[in-house]
Amino acid sequence: MELRHIAVLREVAERGSVSAAAALLHCTPSAVSQQIRALERELGTRLTERVGRGIRLTAAGRALADAAPDVAVAVQQA
């Protein structure tokens, strides 16, 4: 699991949209979506779901996004 993918998911959760996260991360919305899809494939579970023209985090996506800061700290300590 790549930490940058988790960080991208966290930004989507905090900003509320792929496009807002992309702007903050200085990349395209497509790049953000691709990273989330890669994370979903790796984990074997859906982290987001489509809602109209946007997305919403699933329960698994929310749990992972909420744990992202703890994961980053654990990696730094290791």
PDB file as gemmi writes it, atoms N, CA and C in Angstrom:
CRYST1    1.000    1.000    1.000  90.00  90.00  90.00 P 1                      
ATOM      1  N   MET A   1       0.860  -1.175   0.000  1.00  0.00           N  
ATOM      2  CA  MET A   1       0.000   0.000   0.000  1.00  0.00           C  
ATOM      3  C   MET A   1       0.905   1.236   0.000  1.00  0.00           C  
ATOM      4  N   GLU A   2       0.662   2.124  -0.925  1.00  0.00           N  
ATOM      5  CA  GLU A   2       1.478   3.327  -1.032  1.00  0.00           C  
ATOM      6  C   GLU A   2       0.894   4.450  -0.170  1.00  0.00           C  
ATOM      7  N   LEU A   3       1.749   5.071   0.594  1.00  0.00           N  
ATOM      8  CA  LEU A   3       1.307   6.134   1.492  1.00  0.00           C  
ATOM      9  C   LEU A   3       0.716   7.317   0.739  1.00  0.00           C  
ATOM     10  N   ARG A   4       1.241   7.607  -0.456  1.00  0.00           N  
ATOM     11  CA  ARG A   4       0.693   8.744  -1.195  1.00  0.00           C  
ATOM     12  C   ARG A   4      -0.761   8.499  -1.591  1.00  0.00           C  
ATOM     13  N   HIS A   5      -1.120   7.248  -1.847  1.00  0.00           N  
ATOM     14  CA  HIS A   5      -2.515   6.934  -2.176  1.00  0.00           C  
ATOM     15  C   HIS A   5      -3.422   7.210  -0.981  1.00  0.00           C  
ATOM     16  N   ILE A   6      -2.947   6.841   0.201  1.00  0.00           N  
ATOM     17  CA  ILE A   6      -3.722   7.098   1.421  1.00  0.00           C  
ATOM     18  C   ILE A   6      -3.835   8.603   1.657  1.00  0.00           C  
ATOM     19  N   ALA A   7      -2.743   9.326   1.407  1.00  0.00           N  
ATOM     20  CA  ALA A   7      -2.767  10.784   1.575  1.00  0.00           C  
ATOM     21  C   ALA A   7      -3.751  11.428   0.605  1.00  0.00           C  
ATOM     22  N   VAL A   8      -3.822  10.920  -0.612  1.00  0.00           N  
ATOM     23  CA  VAL A   8      -4.774  11.447  -1.594  1.00  0.00           C  
ATOM     24  C   VAL A   8      -6.205  11.191  -1.121  1.00  0.00           C  
ATOM     25  N   LEU A   9      -6.463   9.984  -0.644  1.00  0.00           N  
ATOM     26  CA  LEU A   9      -7.798   9.676  -0.125  1.00  0.00           C  
ATOM     27  C   LEU A   9      -8.149  10.612   1.023  1.00  0.00           C  
ATOM     28  N   ARG A  10      -7.203  10.866   1.892  1.00  0.00           N  
ATOM     29  CA  ARG A  10      -7.429  11.772   3.026  1.00  0.00           C  
ATOM     30  C   ARG A  10      -7.799  13.175   2.546  1.00  0.00           C  
ATOM     31  N   GLU A  11      -7.096  13.662   1.522  1.00  0.00           N  
ATOM     32  CA  GLU A  11      -7.399  14.993   0.988  1.00  0.00           C  
ATOM     33  C   GLU A  11      -8.790  15.040   0.370  1.00  0.00           C  
ATOM     34  N   VAL A  12      -9.182  13.988  -0.320  1.00  0.00           N  
ATOM     35  CA  VAL A  12     -10.542  13.938  -0.878  1.00  0.00           C  
ATOM     36  C   VAL A  12     -11.554  13.994   0.253  1.00  0.00           C  
ATOM     37  N   ALA A  13     -11.300  13.256   1.322  1.00  0.00           N  
ATOM     38  CA  ALA A  13     -12.206  13.255   2.476  1.00  0.00           C  
ATOM     39  C   ALA A  13     -12.284  14.642   3.106  1.00  0.00           C  
ATOM     40  N   GLU A  14     -11.136  15.290   3.281  1.00  0.00           N  
ATOM     41  CA  GLU A  14     -11.110  16.600   3.930  1.00  0.00           C  
ATOM     42  C   GLU A  14     -11.690  17.701   3.050  1.00  0.00           C  
ATOM     43  N   ARG A  15     -11.417  17.638   1.759  1.00  0.00           N  
ATOM     44  CA  ARG A  15     -11.860  18.695   0.844  1.00  0.00           C  
ATOM     45  C   ARG A  15     -13.262  18.469   0.311  1.00  0.00           C  
ATOM     46  N   GLY A  16     -13.718  17.221   0.331  1.00  0.00           N  
ATOM     47  CA  GLY A  16     -15.075  16.931  -0.093  1.00  0.00           C  
ATOM     48  C   GLY A  16     -15.258  16.659  -1.570  1.00  0.00           C  
ATOM     49  N   SER A  17     -14.184  16.764  -2.353  1.00  0.00           N  
ATOM     50  CA  SER A  17     -14.300  16.460  -3.777  1.00  0.00           C  
ATOM     51  C   SER A  17     -12.943  16.116  -4.366  1.00  0.00           C  
ATOM     52  N   VAL A  18     -12.988  15.404  -5.477  1.00  0.00           N  
ATOM     53  CA  VAL A  18     -11.770  15.044  -6.190  1.00  0.00           C  
ATOM     54  C   VAL A  18     -11.106  16.288  -6.754  1.00  0.00           C  
ATOM     55  N   SER A  19     -11.901  17.186  -7.326  1.00  0.00           N  
ATOM     56  CA  SER A  19     -11.310  18.377  -7.945  1.00  0.00           C  
ATOM     57  C   SER A  19     -10.658  19.296  -6.912  1.00  0.00           C  
ATOM     58  N   ALA A  20     -11.246  19.429  -5.736  1.00  0.00           N  
ATOM     59  CA  ALA A  20     -10.645  20.259  -4.685  1.00  0.00           C  
ATOM     60  C   ALA A  20      -9.348  19.624  -4.184  1.00  0.00           C  
ATOM     61  N   ALA A  21      -9.348  18.307  -4.029  1.00  0.00           N  
ATOM     62  CA  ALA A  21      -8.126  17.619  -3.609  1.00  0.00           C  
ATOM     63  C   ALA A  21      -7.048  17.764  -4.674  1.00  0.00           C  
ATOM     64  N   ALA A  22      -7.433  17.642  -5.936  1.00  0.00           N  
ATOM     65  CA  ALA A  22      -6.473  17.780  -7.036  1.00  0.00           C  
ATOM     66  C   ALA A  22      -5.841  19.164  -7.048  1.00  0.00           C  
ATOM     67  N   ALA A  23      -6.642  20.175  -6.839  1.00  0.00           N  
ATOM     68  CA  ALA A  23      -6.111  21.543  -6.815  1.00  0.00           C  
ATOM     69  C   ALA A  23      -5.097  21.704  -5.687  1.00  0.00           C  
ATOM     70  N   LEU A  24      -5.407  21.188  -4.534  1.00  0.00           N  
ATOM     71  CA  LEU A  24      -4.498  21.282  -3.390  1.00  0.00           C  
ATOM     72  C   LEU A  24      -3.204  20.506  -3.640  1.00  0.00           C  
ATOM     73  N   LEU A  25      -3.330  19.351  -4.296  1.00  0.00           N  
ATOM     74  CA  LEU A  25      -2.179  18.484  -4.536  1.00  0.00           C  
ATOM     75  C   LEU A  25      -1.424  18.839  -5.825  1.00  0.00           C  
ATOM     76  N   HIS A  26      -1.914  19.841  -6.533  1.00  0.00           N  
ATOM     77  CA  HIS A  26      -1.285  20.298  -7.781  1.00  0.00           C  
ATOM     78  C   HIS A  26      -1.205  19.183  -8.824  1.00  0.00           C  
ATOM     79  N   CYS A  27      -2.339  18.515  -9.013  1.00  0.00           N  
ATOM     80  CA  CYS A  27      -2.423  17.479 -10.045  1.00  0.00           C  
ATOM     81  C   CYS A  27      -3.828  17.531 -10.643  1.00  0.00           C  
ATOM     82  N   THR A  28      -4.102  16.664 -11.579  1.00  0.00           N  
ATOM     83  CA  THR A  28      -5.409  16.662 -12.232  1.00  0.00           C  
ATOM     84  C   THR A  28      -6.403  15.808 -11.442  1.00  0.00           C  
ATOM     85  N   PRO A  29      -7.689  16.087 -11.594  1.00  0.00           N  
ATOM     86  CA  PRO A  29      -8.695  15.222 -10.969  1.00  0.00           C  
ATOM     87  C   PRO A  29      -8.557  13.768 -11.435  1.00  0.00           C  
ATOM     88  N   SER A  30      -8.173  13.583 -12.691  1.00  0.00           N  
ATOM     89  CA  SER A  30      -7.975  12.233 -13.209  1.00  0.00           C  
ATOM     90  C   SER A  30      -6.873  11.508 -12.439  1.00  0.00           C  
ATOM     91  N   ALA A  31      -5.797  12.201 -12.122  1.00  0.00           N  
ATOM     92  CA  ALA A  31      -4.698  11.590 -11.362  1.00  0.00           C  
ATOM     93  C   ALA A  31      -5.157  11.189  -9.963  1.00  0.00           C  
ATOM     94  N   VAL A  32      -5.971  12.028  -9.340  1.00  0.00           N  
ATOM     95  CA  VAL A  32      -6.513  11.711  -8.015  1.00  0.00           C  
ATOM     96  C   VAL A  32      -7.401  10.468  -8.104  1.00  0.00           C  
ATOM     97  N   SER A  33      -8.279  10.429  -9.082  1.00  0.00           N  
ATOM     98  CA  SER A  33      -9.170   9.279  -9.259  1.00  0.00           C  
ATOM     99  C   SER A  33      -8.383   8.002  -9.512  1.00  0.00           C  
ATOM    100  N   GLN A  34      -7.342   8.094 -10.318  1.00  0.00           N  
ATOM    101  CA  GLN A  34      -6.516   6.916 -10.611  1.00  0.00           C  
ATOM    102  C   GLN A  34      -5.833   6.394  -9.356  1.00  0.00           C  
ATOM    103  N   GLN A  35      -5.356   7.287  -8.509  1.00  0.00           N  
ATOM    104  CA  GLN A  35      -4.693   6.848  -7.283  1.00  0.00           C  
ATOM    105  C   GLN A  35      -5.678   6.180  -6.327  1.00  0.00           C  
ATOM    106  N   ILE A  36      -6.881   6.708  -6.265  1.00  0.00           N  
ATOM    107  CA  ILE A  36      -7.901   6.084  -5.415  1.00  0.00           C  
ATOM    108  C   ILE A  36      -8.275   4.713  -5.965  1.00  0.00           C  
ATOM    109  N   ARG A  37      -8.439   4.611  -7.283  1.00  0.00           N  
ATOM    110  CA  ARG A  37      -8.755   3.306  -7.887  1.00  0.00           C  
ATOM    111  C   ARG A  37      -7.635   2.293  -7.636  1.00  0.00           C  
ATOM    112  N   ALA A  38      -6.390   2.737  -7.712  1.00  0.00           N  
ATOM    113  CA  ALA A  38      -5.255   1.840  -7.441  1.00  0.00           C  
ATOM    114  C   ALA A  38      -5.310   1.337  -6.004  1.00  0.00           C  
ATOM    115  N   LEU A  39      -5.634   2.217  -5.079  1.00  0.00           N  
ATOM    116  CA  LEU A  39      -5.750   1.835  -3.674  1.00  0.00           C  
ATOM    117  C   LEU A  39      -6.902   0.846  -3.485  1.00  0.00           C  
ATOM    118  N   GLU A  40      -8.021   1.088  -4.157  1.00  0.00           N  
ATOM    119  CA  GLU A  40      -9.159   0.173  -4.072  1.00  0.00           C  
ATOM    120  C   GLU A  40      -8.785  -1.207  -4.602  1.00  0.00           C  
ATOM    121  N   ARG A  41      -8.060  -1.250  -5.714  1.00  0.00           N  
ATOM    122  CA  ARG A  41      -7.634  -2.546  -6.267  1.00  0.00           C  
ATOM    123  C   ARG A  41      -6.709  -3.275  -5.289  1.00  0.00           C  
ATOM    124  N   GLU A  42      -5.786  -2.534  -4.708  1.00  0.00           N  
ATOM    125  CA  GLU A  42      -4.840  -3.119  -3.761  1.00  0.00           C  
ATOM    126  C   GLU A  42      -5.541  -3.703  -2.542  1.00  0.00           C  
ATOM    127  N   LEU A  43      -6.515  -2.975  -2.030  1.00  0.00           N  
ATOM    128  CA  LEU A  43      -7.219  -3.398  -0.824  1.00  0.00           C  
ATOM    129  C   LEU A  43      -8.369  -4.360  -1.110  1.00  0.00           C  
ATOM    130  N   GLY A  44      -8.822  -4.389  -2.353  1.00  0.00           N  
ATOM    131  CA  GLY A  44      -9.922  -5.272  -2.716  1.00  0.00           C  
ATOM    132  C   GLY A  44     -11.269  -4.824  -2.188  1.00  0.00           C  
ATOM    133  N   THR A  45     -11.424  -3.517  -1.981  1.00  0.00           N  
ATOM    134  CA  THR A  45     -12.706  -2.996  -1.492  1.00  0.00           C  
ATOM    135  C   THR A  45     -12.948  -1.599  -2.045  1.00  0.00           C  
ATOM    136  N   ARG A  46     -14.203  -1.239  -2.144  1.00  0.00           N  
ATOM    137  CA  ARG A  46     -14.577   0.094  -2.610  1.00  0.00           C  
ATOM    138  C   ARG A  46     -14.352   1.100  -1.490  1.00  0.00           C  
ATOM    139  N   LEU A  47     -13.704   2.203  -1.824  1.00  0.00           N  
ATOM    140  CA  LEU A  47     -13.464   3.266  -0.861  1.00  0.00           C  
ATOM    141  C   LEU A  47     -14.336   4.476  -1.132  1.00  0.00           C  
ATOM    142  N   THR A  48     -14.855   4.555  -2.355  1.00  0.00           N  
ATOM    143  CA  THR A  48     -15.730   5.667  -2.740  1.00  0.00           C  
ATOM    144  C   THR A  48     -16.915   5.133  -3.519  1.00  0.00           C  
ATOM    145  N   GLU A  49     -17.944   5.960  -3.586  1.00  0.00           N  
ATOM    146  CA  GLU A  49     -19.103   5.637  -4.414  1.00  0.00           C  
ATOM    147  C   GLU A  49     -19.580   6.914  -5.083  1.00  0.00           C  
ATOM    148  N   ARG A  50     -20.109   6.776  -6.277  1.00  0.00           N  
ATOM    149  CA  ARG A  50     -20.597   7.921  -7.030  1.00  0.00           C  
ATOM    150  C   ARG A  50     -21.893   8.440  -6.416  1.00  0.00           C  
ATOM    151  N   VAL A  51     -21.986   9.750  -6.337  1.00  0.00           N  
ATOM    152  CA  VAL A  51     -23.200  10.414  -5.876  1.00  0.00           C  
ATOM    153  C   VAL A  51     -23.411  11.593  -6.817  1.00  0.00           C  
ATOM    154  N   GLY A  52     -24.365  11.437  -7.706  1.00  0.00           N  
ATOM    155  CA  GLY A  52     -24.555  12.482  -8.713  1.00  0.00           C  
ATOM    156  C   GLY A  52     -23.294  12.634  -9.541  1.00  0.00           C  
ATOM    157  N   ARG A  53     -22.758  13.849  -9.588  1.00  0.00           N  
ATOM    158  CA  ARG A  53     -21.523  14.092 -10.326  1.00  0.00           C  
ATOM    159  C   ARG A  53     -20.291  14.018  -9.432  1.00  0.00           C  
ATOM    160  N   GLY A  54     -20.486  13.751  -8.149  1.00  0.00           N  
ATOM    161  CA  GLY A  54     -19.372  13.699  -7.212  1.00  0.00           C  
ATOM    162  C   GLY A  54     -19.176  12.304  -6.651  1.00  0.00           C  
ATOM    163  N   ILE A  55     -18.398  12.222  -5.595  1.00  0.00           N  
ATOM    164  CA  ILE A  55     -18.192  10.949  -4.918  1.00  0.00           C  
ATOM    165  C   ILE A  55     -18.346  11.134  -3.416  1.00  0.00           C  
ATOM    166  N   ARG A  56     -18.588  10.021  -2.750  1.00  0.00           N  
ATOM    167  CA  ARG A  56     -18.686   9.999  -1.292  1.00  0.00           C  
ATOM    168  C   ARG A  56     -17.862   8.801  -0.823  1.00  0.00           C  
ATOM    169  N   LEU A  57     -17.195   8.937   0.294  1.00  0.00           N  
ATOM    170  CA  LEU A  57     -16.430   7.822   0.838  1.00  0.00           C  
ATOM    171  C   LEU A  57     -17.374   6.784   1.419  1.00  0.00           C  
ATOM    172  N   THR A  58     -17.040   5.520   1.190  1.00  0.00           N  
ATOM    173  CA  THR A  58     -17.769   4.427   1.820  1.00  0.00           C  
ATOM    174  C   THR A  58     -17.309   4.346   3.279  1.00  0.00           C  
ATOM    175  N   ALA A  59     -17.899   3.462   4.040  1.00  0.00           N  
ATOM    176  CA  ALA A  59     -17.474   3.284   5.431  1.00  0.00           C  
ATOM    177  C   ALA A  59     -15.999   2.882   5.488  1.00  0.00           C  
ATOM    178  N   ALA A  60     -15.574   2.007   4.579  1.00  0.00           N  
ATOM    179  CA  ALA A  60     -14.167   1.592   4.534  1.00  0.00           C  
ATOM    180  C   ALA A  60     -13.271   2.766   4.150  1.00  0.00           C  
ATOM    181  N   GLY A  61     -13.723   3.565   3.201  1.00  0.00           N  
ATOM    182  CA  GLY A  61     -12.956   4.736   2.788  1.00  0.00           C  
ATOM    183  C   GLY A  61     -12.812   5.744   3.903  1.00  0.00           C  
ATOM    184  N   ARG A  62     -13.896   5.958   4.634  1.00  0.00           N  
ATOM    185  CA  ARG A  62     -13.868   6.892   5.765  1.00  0.00           C  
ATOM    186  C   ARG A  62     -12.923   6.383   6.854  1.00  0.00           C  
ATOM    187  N   ALA A  63     -12.978   5.083   7.147  1.00  0.00           N  
ATOM    188  CA  ALA A  63     -12.111   4.510   8.179  1.00  0.00           C  
ATOM    189  C   ALA A  63     -10.641   4.664   7.793  1.00  0.00           C  
ATOM    190  N   LEU A  64     -10.314   4.407   6.533  1.00  0.00           N  
ATOM    191  CA  LEU A  64      -8.927   4.535   6.090  1.00  0.00           C  
ATOM    192  C   LEU A  64      -8.489   5.993   6.082  1.00  0.00           C  
ATOM    193  N   ALA A  65      -9.342   6.884   5.620  1.00  0.00           N  
ATOM    194  CA  ALA A  65      -9.006   8.316   5.615  1.00  0.00           C  
ATOM    195  C   ALA A  65      -8.799   8.819   7.040  1.00  0.00           C  
ATOM    196  N   ASP A  66      -9.623   8.372   7.962  1.00  0.00           N  
ATOM    197  CA  ASP A  66      -9.483   8.792   9.357  1.00  0.00           C  
ATOM    198  C   ASP A  66      -8.193   8.258   9.991  1.00  0.00           C  
ATOM    199  N   ALA A  67      -7.755   7.079   9.535  1.00  0.00           N  
ATOM    200  CA  ALA A  67      -6.542   6.471  10.078  1.00  0.00           C  
ATOM    201  C   ALA A  67      -5.273   6.999   9.408  1.00  0.00           C  
ATOM    202  N   ALA A  68      -5.402   7.735   8.324  1.00  0.00           N  
ATOM    203  CA  ALA A  68      -4.244   8.197   7.545  1.00  0.00           C  
ATOM    204  C   ALA A  68      -3.194   8.920   8.384  1.00  0.00           C  
ATOM    205  N   PRO A  69      -3.569   9.852   9.263  1.00  0.00           N  
ATOM    206  CA  PRO A  69      -2.529  10.519  10.070  1.00  0.00           C  
ATOM    207  C   PRO A  69      -1.757   9.543  10.962  1.00  0.00           C  
ATOM    208  N   ASP A  70      -2.443   8.570  11.522  1.00  0.00           N  
ATOM    209  CA  ASP A  70      -1.780   7.577  12.367  1.00  0.00           C  
ATOM    210  C   ASP A  70      -0.823   6.713  11.559  1.00  0.00           C  
ATOM    211  N   VAL A  71      -1.219   6.384  10.341  1.00  0.00           N  
ATOM    212  CA  VAL A  71      -0.362   5.596   9.452  1.00  0.00           C  
ATOM    213  C   VAL A  71       0.904   6.378   9.127  1.00  0.00           C  
ATOM    214  N   ALA A  72       0.763   7.640   8.809  1.00  0.00           N  
ATOM    215  CA  ALA A  72       1.922   8.485   8.476  1.00  0.00           C  
ATOM    216  C   ALA A  72       2.886   8.580   9.656  1.00  0.00           C  
ATOM    217  N   VAL A  73       2.344   8.748  10.855  1.00  0.00           N  
ATOM    218  CA  VAL A  73       3.194   8.840  12.055  1.00  0.00           C  
ATOM    219  C   VAL A  73       3.905   7.500  12.284  1.00  0.00           C  
ATOM    220  N   ALA A  74       3.208   6.396  12.125  1.00  0.00           N  
ATOM    221  CA  ALA A  74       3.822   5.087  12.339  1.00  0.00           C  
ATOM    222  C   ALA A  74       4.961   4.841  11.357  1.00  0.00           C  
ATOM    223  N   VAL A  75       4.793   5.251  10.118  1.00  0.00           N  
ATOM    224  CA  VAL A  75       5.846   5.079   9.115  1.00  0.00           C  
ATOM    225  C   VAL A  75       7.039   5.962   9.456  1.00  0.00           C  
ATOM    226  N   GLN A  76       6.789   7.185   9.889  1.00  0.00           N  
ATOM    227  CA  GLN A  76       7.894   8.073  10.268  1.00  0.00           C  
ATOM    228  C   GLN A  76       8.678   7.514  11.454  1.00  0.00           C  
ATOM    229  N   GLN A  77       7.966   6.927  12.403  1.00  0.00           N  
ATOM    230  CA  GLN A  77       8.625   6.374  13.578  1.00  0.00           C  
ATOM    231  C   GLN A  77       9.421   5.120  13.239  1.00  0.00           C  
ATOM    232  N   ALA A  78       8.954   4.382  12.255  1.00  0.00           N  
ATOM    233  CA  ALA A  78       9.653   3.148  11.847  1.00  0.00           C  
ATOM    234  C   ALA A  78      10.933   3.541  11.146  1.00  0.00           C  
TER     235      ALA A  78                                                      
END                                                                             
